[in-house]
Amino acid sequence: MKISELSRRTGVPVASIKYFRRQGLLPAGRATAATLAEYGEEHAQRLRLIKALTTLGGLSIAATREVLGAVDQAHSSEGALGAVSYALPVPMATQSAAGPEEEAGAEAEAGAAAGAEVAELLTALDWRAPDTSPHVQGLTSALKELRRLDARYAPGELAAYARLAESVAHLDLERAAGTEDPVALAERAVIVFAICAPVFELLRRLAQENQVRRRVADEPDRAGRPRTGPDRAVTA
């Protein structure tokens, strides 16, 4: 296919295709003339991945180049998933600014305690993740911030959330089952990480809203009457 058809099929403007090619993200097409080239399905697939990484994933051109290089060198589907997972932005709590010496000491103590909590959690769950994992570091930072706000999880609560997350992760990977091509799998991974994660968070918030409304409905009003009934509606 010509570059114009490639553009139509992928929704990527011709100028962007040429830019990605100059940046080394997209292989050159097969030359058919001095200024013409033919492109194949592999180019369309590669463009979809580039678009997913830069648009959905929000990665820079440099970061996208690194991910593509890792995907190209991946010898398994797990390697492709790992490359995408480590490249995308890691959700984590905003770190508080360091203050005077005594505050800096308290920050260090809170960080050490949070790190120990994460390590204990991973051991209890038998999860395989090195200390260098950005997700381990992100969780440590988040728990440190919760400690600073005196809003830490009670014993056992974090593990309960982690078991629910494990079930979701299992469902996520099931969606990628049967996809052996690293590029196609990487594209699916970006979609799962960048789009399905917000979908899950919205489902969680809807579940919370449902719980709040049900609890409000079960509470009596000031006159001692149920808040719901044939002629009443929950207004919370």
N, C-alpha and C positions, 0 to 999 in steps of 0.2 A: 504494500500500500504506500501511497505517497504521503508526505508529511501533512498535507491538508486533510486527508482521510484519517490519519492517525490522530490529528487534533479533534476531528468530529467524534471519533469513537471514544476518546478518553475525556473530552471536555477540557483539555489543556490547550491554551492558545498556542499558535505556531511560534510566536516570539518566546514563550516560556519553554517550549520544547527545545528550541535552539539554545536558549540560555542554559538549560539543564545539560545539554550536550557539551557546551563549552566548559561547564563546571566539572565535567567528568562523571556526572550522575547517570547519564544515559549513553549507552554505546552508540557509535555512529551506525547509520544504516548502510546497506550494500550499495555502493556507488554504481549508478547506471549511466551517468553522464558527468560532465565537468561540474555541474551545479545541481544535479539531481541524485536522489538516493531512494532506495526501497526499504520499507520498514516492515517487520513481521509482528506476530502475536507476542513475541517475547518483549518487544519494545512497548507495546500497549500495556502488558502486565507490569513492566518496570515503571512506566509512567503512573499507573494507578497507585503503586506503592509509594513513589515519590510524592504524589499528591496527598496521599493519606498521611505520610510522615510530616510534610510541611504544613498542611491545612488542619487536619484533625489533631495530629500530635504537636503542632506548634514548634517543630524543630527548625533550627537554622540550617542553611545550606551545608555548613561544615559538619554539623551533627548528623545531618541526613547522609552525607558522604561516608561518615564513620559507620553508621548503621548498615548502609548498603554493602560496605566492605565486609562487615562482620557476617551479614547474611550470605554473601557470595562465598565466604570461606567456611560457613557452617556445614558440618558433615551430618547433621541430623536435624529433625524438626525441633528438638529441644534447644539446639544451639541457635536456631533462628528466633525462637520465642524469647530466649534469654537476651539476645542482642537487642531486640525491640524493647523488652521490659526494662532493661538497664538504661536505655537511651531516653525514654520518655520522662517528662518531669515527674519528680517524686512528691506526692502530697505530704506535707509536714507542717507542724506548727511553726509560727513565726518565732524566731529566737529573740529573747529579751536582750536589750543592750547591756553590756557589762558596765557596772557602776564602780563605786569605791572598792578598796581592797577587800573589806569584809563581805561586800555583796558578790564580788568575784569569787571569793572562797565558797560562799553559799551556792553559787551557780555551779561551781565545779563539783561540789558535794551532791547537788541534785542530779547533775549529769551522770556521776558515777552510780548513784542509786538507780536511776532510770536504766542505765546500761545493764546493771545486774538484774533488774526486773525483766528486761527483754531476753537476756541470756537464759534466765530461769524458765521463762515461758517457752522458748524454743526447745529447751531440753525436755520439758514436761510433755510437749506436743510431739517430740521427735521430728521436728521440722529441720530440713537441711538448708541452711543459709549461713554463709560466712560473715564474720564481723565487718568485712569490707563491703558487703551488700548495701547499696543505697537505700534499700527498704528497711534494713536493720537500723541503719543510721537515722533514717527518717522517723521510724517508730520511737527510737530512743529520744530524739529531739522533741517529739510530740509529748511523750510521757514526762519528759523533763519540764516542759511548759505547764503541763497539768499539775505537777508537783509545785511549781512556783505559784500557781493560782490556788493551791490547796484544794484541787478538784480531782485528785488521783482516783483510780479505780479501786474498789474494795477487793480484798482477796478473793480470787476465783472469778471475778467479773470479767477480767480481760481474757482469761482462758475460754470463758463461755462465748465471748464475741469471736475469738479466734477460731473456735470450732465451727461457728456459723460461716465465717469467711472461708474456711477450708471446703465447706460444702459448695459455696459459690464458685471457688476456684476449680473444683472438680467439674462443675457444669460448664465453666468457661472453656476448659480444655477439651471437654466432650464435643463442643461446637467445632473444634479444629481437628477432630478425629478424621482420619482418612485423607487429610491433605499432606502429601509428602513433599511437594515442591517447596523449597525454602522461601522463594519470593512470594508465592501465593499464600503460604502460611504466615509470613511476616505481615502481608497486607491484612489478613484476617486478624492477626494479633493487634495491629494498630486499631482496627475497628473495635475489637473487644475492649482493649484498654482505654481507648479515648472516648468511645460512645456508650458501650454497654455499662461501663462503670458509673457514669452519670445516671443511666437508666435505673441501675440497682439503687443508687442513692435516692432517686425520686420515689421508687417503690418503698424504700425504708421510711421516707418522710410521709408518704401517703398512709403507711401502716401506723405511724405515730399519730397522724391526724385522726385516723379512725379510732385509735385507742383513747385519745383525748376526748373526742366527741362522745364515745360510749360512756366514759367515766362521768362526763358532765351530765349525760342523760340519766345516769343512775342516781345522781345526787338530787335530793329534794330541794325545792326552791324555798324561799323564806316562809312560805305558808305551809311548808311541810308536804307539798304535793310533788309527785314525780315530774321531772322537767319534760318528759315526752308522754305522748298519749295520742288518742285519736285526733285531738284538736290542737296538739302542741308539737312544736318542732324544735330541734336543737339549734341554737343560734350561736354557739361557741365557735 
